[in-house]
Amino acid sequence: SVARPSPYLIYGPPGTGKTVTLVESILQTLLSHGANTLTRVLVCAPSNTATDLICERLAPYLRPQEMTRIIAYSRDKALVPSEVLRYAHYSDTEGAFV
């Protein structure tokens, strides 16, 4: 079956495999559309911690040119995991994420 271009929501209690399911779904979507397509996936989560975790789980499979972690301008750089920083855009000139 072919996925529809609709948004999908994954929700449930902690420890039920949401992150594993999400990461695998993203990787399968990208794999099924090939490496040289214009396929884009937008992932949102209710907290920075959750979004950082998704980024960390995808990091072994995606290069910084293939994934961007958008971080609030005002977030403290020291609170962002080093693995996630590879995928974020930080301006030393502005001292903030851009």
C-alpha positions as a Markdown table, in Angstrom:
| # | Residue | x | y | z |
|---|---|---|---|---|
| 1 | Ser | 0.0 | 0.0 | 0.0 |
| 2 | Val | 1.1 | 3.6 | -0.6 |
| 3 | Ala | 1.2 | 6.1 | 2.2 |
| 4 | Arg | -0.9 | 9.2 | 1.8 |
| 5 | Pro | 0.5 | 12.7 | 1.9 |
| 6 | Ser | -1.4 | 13.4 | 5.1 |
| 7 | Pro | 0.0 | 14.2 | 8.5 |
| 8 | Tyr | 0.4 | 11.2 | 10.8 |
| 9 | Leu | 0.2 | 11.4 | 14.6 |
| 10 | Ile | 1.7 | 8.9 | 17.0 |
| 11 | Tyr | 0.7 | 9.2 | 20.6 |
| 12 | Gly | 0.6 | 6.9 | 23.7 |
| 13 | Pro | 2.0 | 6.4 | 27.1 |
| 14 | Pro | 5.8 | 6.3 | 27.8 |
| 15 | Gly | 7.6 | 3.1 | 26.9 |
| 16 | Thr | 5.2 | 1.9 | 24.1 |
| 17 | Gly | 7.7 | 2.2 | 21.2 |
| 18 | Lys | 6.6 | 5.6 | 19.7 |
| 19 | Thr | 10.2 | 6.8 | 19.1 |
| 20 | Val | 11.3 | 3.4 | 17.6 |
| 21 | Thr | 8.2 | 3.4 | 15.3 |
| 22 | Leu | 8.7 | 7.0 | 14.3 |
| 23 | Val | 12.4 | 6.6 | 13.5 |
| 24 | Glu | 11.8 | 3.4 | 11.5 |
| 25 | Ser | 8.9 | 5.0 | 9.6 |
| 26 | Ile | 11.1 | 8.0 | 8.7 |
| 27 | Leu | 13.9 | 5.8 | 7.5 |
| 28 | Gln | 11.6 | 3.5 | 5.5 |
| 29 | Thr | 9.9 | 6.6 | 3.9 |
| 30 | Leu | 13.3 | 8.0 | 2.9 |
| 31 | Leu | 14.5 | 4.6 | 1.7 |
| 32 | Ser | 11.4 | 3.9 | -0.4 |
| 33 | His | 11.7 | 7.3 | -2.2 |
| 34 | Gly | 15.4 | 7.0 | -2.9 |
| 35 | Ala | 18.3 | 9.2 | -1.9 |
| 36 | Asn | 18.1 | 11.7 | -4.6 |
| 37 | Thr | 14.5 | 12.9 | -4.3 |
| 38 | Leu | 12.9 | 16.0 | -2.9 |
| 39 | Thr | 11.2 | 14.0 | -0.1 |
| 40 | Arg | 10.8 | 16.0 | 3.0 |
| 41 | Val | 9.7 | 14.8 | 6.5 |
| 42 | Leu | 8.6 | 17.3 | 9.2 |
| 43 | Val | 8.8 | 15.8 | 12.7 |
| 44 | Cys | 7.4 | 17.7 | 15.7 |
| 45 | Ala | 7.4 | 16.7 | 19.4 |
| 46 | Pro | 6.0 | 18.3 | 22.6 |
| 47 | Ser | 9.4 | 19.0 | 24.1 |
| 48 | Asn | 13.0 | 19.7 | 23.3 |
| 49 | Thr | 14.1 | 16.5 | 25.0 |
| 50 | Ala | 11.7 | 14.4 | 22.8 |
| 51 | Thr | 12.9 | 16.2 | 19.6 |
| 52 | Asp | 16.5 | 15.8 | 20.6 |
| 53 | Leu | 16.0 | 12.1 | 21.2 |
| 54 | Ile | 14.5 | 11.6 | 17.7 |
| 55 | Cys | 17.4 | 13.5 | 16.2 |
| 56 | Glu | 19.9 | 11.4 | 18.1 |
| 57 | Arg | 18.2 | 8.2 | 16.9 |
| 58 | Leu | 18.2 | 9.3 | 13.3 |
| 59 | Ala | 21.8 | 10.6 | 13.4 |
| 60 | Pro | 23.5 | 7.3 | 12.6 |
| 61 | Tyr | 21.6 | 7.1 | 9.4 |
| 62 | Leu | 21.5 | 10.7 | 8.2 |
| 63 | Arg | 24.2 | 13.3 | 7.5 |
| 64 | Pro | 23.9 | 16.9 | 8.6 |
| 65 | Gln | 23.1 | 17.8 | 5.0 |
| 66 | Glu | 20.1 | 15.5 | 5.1 |
| 67 | Met | 18.6 | 16.5 | 8.4 |
| 68 | Thr | 18.2 | 19.8 | 10.2 |
| 69 | Arg | 17.2 | 20.2 | 13.9 |
| 70 | Ile | 15.5 | 23.6 | 14.2 |
| 71 | Ile | 16.1 | 25.0 | 17.7 |
| 72 | Ala | 14.6 | 28.1 | 19.3 |
| 73 | Tyr | 16.8 | 31.2 | 19.0 |
| 74 | Ser | 16.8 | 31.6 | 22.8 |
| 75 | Arg | 17.7 | 28.0 | 23.8 |
| 76 | Asp | 21.0 | 27.7 | 25.7 |
| 77 | Lys | 23.6 | 25.9 | 23.6 |
| 78 | Ala | 25.0 | 24.1 | 26.7 |
| 79 | Leu | 21.6 | 22.3 | 27.1 |
| 80 | Val | 21.8 | 20.8 | 23.5 |
| 81 | Pro | 23.4 | 17.3 | 23.3 |
| 82 | Ser | 26.6 | 17.4 | 21.2 |
| 83 | Glu | 25.2 | 14.9 | 18.7 |
| 84 | Val | 22.2 | 17.2 | 18.1 |
| 85 | Leu | 24.4 | 20.2 | 17.6 |
| 86 | Arg | 25.8 | 18.7 | 14.4 |
| 87 | Tyr | 22.3 | 19.1 | 12.9 |
| 88 | Ala | 21.6 | 22.5 | 14.2 |
| 89 | His | 22.6 | 25.9 | 12.9 |
| 90 | Tyr | 24.3 | 28.0 | 15.6 |
| 91 | Ser | 25.8 | 31.4 | 14.9 |
| 92 | Asp | 28.8 | 32.3 | 17.1 |
| 93 | Thr | 28.4 | 35.9 | 15.9 |
| 94 | Glu | 24.9 | 36.1 | 17.3 |
| 95 | Gly | 25.4 | 33.7 | 20.1 |
| 96 | Ala | 22.2 | 31.9 | 19.2 |
| 97 | Phe | 20.6 | 29.3 | 17.0 |
| 98 | Val | 19.5 | 30.7 | 13.6 |
